[in-house]
Amino acid sequence: MGVSSNCFGYISGSENYSGKAYLLNKTIKLIGATLVTPIKRENSKKKEELNKILASDSTRTIVVPSWKDIYDLKAMKQLYEKHWAVIIANEFKLEKALPPCSGMYPFRDDHPVMAHAMRNRTKMERSVLGRQYENVKSNQNKRNLEESVAATKHAKDLVEAFFEISKEHNTLSKVKICKIANDEKNLRTRKTNKAPKGNPILDRNFKRFLKQAGQEIAWATWEQEFKEQNSKET
């Protein structure tokens, strides 16, 4: 059974050669993974081996006994860029905290790789994993909601600001400004799942929005002045 690219998850097992270690080895063979043993900071030979694997063009699945063993940020960046299926056996204890990885599969029985490993776990262990997954999902939903609310508030503030400008010239309607602001809100929430401060995509969209709104106000103002000038001449 193969593993799709950009797949992150865990395989259960144990450091000593018990049933769990056998299960881990069996699962590794099942998915055709390349096992990379823990890399100590002082062990340059192991680091060279990892770098060779990273430099290889062929797609591989790397199973690392602990998330913290990939301490080299440059190596981790290469893994992300190549969209490799990195399966972390977090010291073979699934109850530990999730690694900071946005593309990671949650702890689920229906995960193609996890199904085999999870089948032999106790009901209590599985319920713990289920709760962890629900917590992660709940937190993500909460963040998405907060970002959406922030984006909506931002759009409303822009509407009010531009409406004040347009009132002076009696030109651009509030409906038109609402549409522009709503488009901006959609850009913020659709194109970026997370909208942190200093996001380059978000900043670029915001500048584009300001430019567009400014041009429309300028055009509407000029059009109004042109009409007034014509009415005076006639």
Wavefront OBJ file of the C-alpha trace (Angstrom):
o trace
v 0.000 0.000 0.000
v 1.446 3.347 -0.979
v 1.204 6.682 0.776
v 0.097 9.879 -0.924
v 2.469 12.821 -0.983
v 2.275 15.578 1.628
v 0.955 13.100 4.184
v 1.879 13.513 7.831
v 0.978 11.114 10.600
v 2.153 8.645 13.205
v 2.824 4.934 13.421
v 2.668 3.278 16.814
v 5.395 0.994 18.091
v 7.928 0.584 20.884
v 11.645 1.156 21.236
v 12.239 -2.324 22.613
v 11.583 -5.358 20.434
v 8.095 -6.129 21.703
v 4.881 -6.707 19.759
v 4.624 -2.989 19.023
v 8.075 -2.897 17.442
v 7.083 -5.841 15.270
v 3.924 -3.957 14.307
v 5.998 -0.885 13.435
v 8.386 -2.882 11.247
v 5.489 -4.667 9.559
v 3.793 -1.323 8.830
v 7.037 0.122 7.450
v 7.281 -2.804 5.015
v 3.603 -2.451 4.163
v 3.938 1.172 3.037
v 7.430 0.747 1.565
v 9.043 3.305 3.837
v 12.688 4.138 4.381
v 13.479 3.982 8.090
v 15.759 6.712 9.393
v 16.978 5.996 12.908
v 17.329 8.760 15.533
v 19.996 11.294 14.614
v 22.105 12.607 17.455
v 23.532 16.109 17.132
v 27.075 14.831 17.440
v 26.529 11.992 14.973
v 27.666 13.608 11.723
v 27.592 10.302 9.819
v 23.848 9.909 10.408
v 23.335 13.536 9.430
v 25.215 12.936 6.177
v 22.986 9.927 5.476
v 19.869 12.066 5.960
v 21.271 14.786 3.713
v 21.953 12.174 0.999
v 18.365 10.960 1.220
v 17.125 14.558 1.090
v 19.268 15.233 -1.976
v 17.818 12.211 -3.783
v 15.238 12.886 -6.491
v 13.206 9.764 -5.758
v 10.164 10.139 -3.507
v 10.562 8.326 -0.218
v 8.702 7.934 3.017
v 10.842 8.639 6.056
v 9.915 7.206 9.428
v 11.658 8.956 12.297
v 11.377 7.631 15.851
v 10.904 11.136 17.270
v 9.840 14.537 15.939
v 12.654 16.271 17.837
v 15.220 14.116 16.004
v 14.712 16.257 12.932
v 16.430 19.194 14.608
v 17.854 20.610 11.391
v 15.420 23.309 10.190
v 16.994 23.369 6.748
v 16.420 19.631 6.375
v 12.832 20.024 7.574
v 12.264 22.801 5.032
v 13.512 20.507 2.276
v 11.061 17.830 3.399
v 8.175 20.266 3.161
v 9.276 21.577 -0.229
v 9.549 18.091 -1.695
v 6.100 17.149 -0.285
v 7.397 13.894 1.076
v 5.253 11.638 3.186
v 6.926 12.040 6.560
v 5.604 9.630 9.137
v 6.750 10.369 12.636
v 6.689 7.690 15.290
v 6.866 10.095 18.227
v 9.019 7.862 20.409
v 6.258 5.390 19.594
v 3.831 7.070 22.037
v 0.828 8.588 20.314
v -0.434 10.299 23.474
v 2.259 12.981 23.176
v 1.482 16.482 21.919
v 1.034 17.068 18.210
v 4.042 18.390 16.314
v 3.662 21.864 14.766
v 2.704 20.606 11.325
v -0.261 22.055 9.430
v -0.438 19.271 6.834
v -0.557 16.437 9.349
v -3.255 13.808 9.328
v -5.115 13.656 12.657
v -5.311 10.537 14.804
v -8.045 8.576 13.060
v -8.801 4.896 12.605
v -9.756 5.510 8.986
v -6.298 6.889 8.114
v -4.853 4.491 5.475
v -1.582 4.062 7.344
v -2.936 4.443 10.863
v -5.668 1.810 10.465
v -3.193 -1.071 10.729
v -1.360 0.387 13.709
v -4.489 1.536 15.528
v -6.333 -1.761 15.254
v -4.277 -3.300 18.050
v -4.634 -0.392 20.476
v -6.933 -0.529 23.493
v -10.296 1.214 23.556
v -9.079 3.670 26.210
v -5.990 4.642 24.204
v -8.114 5.165 21.113
v -10.549 7.403 22.997
v -7.591 9.523 24.211
v -6.438 9.919 20.617
v -9.980 10.766 19.549
v -10.178 13.519 22.164
v -6.837 14.927 21.016
v -8.144 15.054 17.453
v -11.394 16.748 18.537
v -9.413 19.346 20.536
v -7.221 20.124 17.530
v -10.270 20.368 15.264
v -12.116 22.579 17.772
v -9.138 24.940 18.155
v -8.780 25.210 14.374
v -12.487 26.041 13.985
v -12.180 28.650 16.740
v -9.172 30.261 15.005
v -10.992 30.287 11.653
v -13.993 31.968 13.272
v -11.822 34.602 14.977
v -10.044 35.348 11.690
v -13.355 35.617 9.853
v -14.749 38.010 12.496
v -11.557 40.107 12.337
v -11.756 40.244 8.541
v -15.422 41.297 8.697
v -14.648 44.061 11.216
v -11.766 45.214 9.029
v -14.106 45.374 6.017
v -16.738 47.337 7.979
v -14.111 49.833 9.148
v -13.062 50.349 5.547
v -16.679 50.865 4.500
v -17.128 53.603 7.097
v -13.811 55.253 6.205
v -14.529 55.361 2.486
v -18.126 56.395 3.075
v -16.876 59.447 4.987
v -14.620 60.347 2.045
v -17.388 59.828 -0.498
v -19.852 61.961 1.508
v -17.597 64.982 1.007
v -17.841 64.609 -2.765
v -21.354 63.090 -2.760
v -20.193 60.448 -5.214
v -19.343 56.845 -4.437
v -22.354 55.041 -2.972
v -22.174 53.046 0.237
v -23.447 49.983 -1.633
v -20.453 50.116 -3.994
v -18.024 50.507 -1.092
v -19.676 47.579 0.707
v -19.126 45.439 -2.378
v -15.443 46.397 -2.563
v -14.969 45.778 1.167
v -16.801 42.453 0.952
v -14.527 41.374 -1.914
v -11.562 42.263 0.270
v -13.011 40.246 3.168
v -13.450 37.260 0.855
v -9.867 37.622 -0.341
v -8.635 37.621 3.245
v -10.598 34.551 4.298
v -10.426 32.523 1.081
v -6.841 32.979 -0.058
v -5.243 32.744 3.369
v -6.580 30.287 5.946
v -4.587 32.128 8.552
v -4.309 35.893 8.465
v -1.370 36.844 10.698
v 0.022 40.373 10.871
v 2.506 41.128 8.128
v 1.175 38.458 5.779
v 2.617 39.413 2.351
v -0.354 38.050 0.377
v -2.801 39.821 2.642
v -0.849 43.097 2.486
v -0.711 42.881 -1.293
v -4.468 42.311 -1.514
v -5.095 45.162 0.904
v -2.971 47.573 -1.136
v -4.749 46.459 -4.296
v -8.072 47.053 -2.570
v -7.085 50.563 -1.461
v -5.860 51.391 -4.946
v -9.075 50.104 -6.545
v -11.312 51.956 -4.083
v -9.227 55.125 -4.428
v -9.406 55.004 -8.223
v -13.173 54.514 -8.140
v -13.621 57.455 -5.769
v -11.349 59.614 -7.957
v -13.211 58.579 -11.120
v -16.636 59.185 -9.544
v -15.465 62.584 -8.263
v -14.134 63.569 -11.687
v -17.357 62.363 -13.335
v -19.449 64.441 -10.906
v -17.304 67.539 -11.498
v -17.522 67.009 -15.257
v -21.338 66.832 -15.080
v -21.479 69.970 -12.938
v -19.187 71.802 -15.358
v -21.364 70.764 -18.307
v -24.546 71.877 -16.563
v -23.006 75.307 -15.876
v -21.937 75.728 -19.499
v -25.389 74.838 -20.803
l 1 2 3 4 5 6 7 8 9 10 11 12 13 14 15 16 17 18 19 20 21 22 23 24 25 26 27 28 29 30 31 32 33 34 35 36 37 38 39 40 41 42 43 44 45 46 47 48 49 50 51 52 53 54 55 56 57 58 59 60 61 62 63 64 65 66 67 68 69 70 71 72 73 74 75 76 77 78 79 80 81 82 83 84 85 86 87 88 89 90 91 92 93 94 95 96 97 98 99 100 101 102 103 104 105 106 107 108 109 110 111 112 113 114 115 116 117 118 119 120 121 122 123 124 125 126 127 128 129 130 131 132 133 134 135 136 137 138 139 140 141 142 143 144 145 146 147 148 149 150 151 152 153 154 155 156 157 158 159 160 161 162 163 164 165 166 167 168 169 170 171 172 173 174 175 176 177 178 179 180 181 182 183 184 185 186 187 188 189 190 191 192 193 194 195 196 197 198 199 200 201 202 203 204 205 206 207 208 209 210 211 212 213 214 215 216 217 218 219 220 221 222 223 224 225 226 227 228 229 230 231 232 233 234
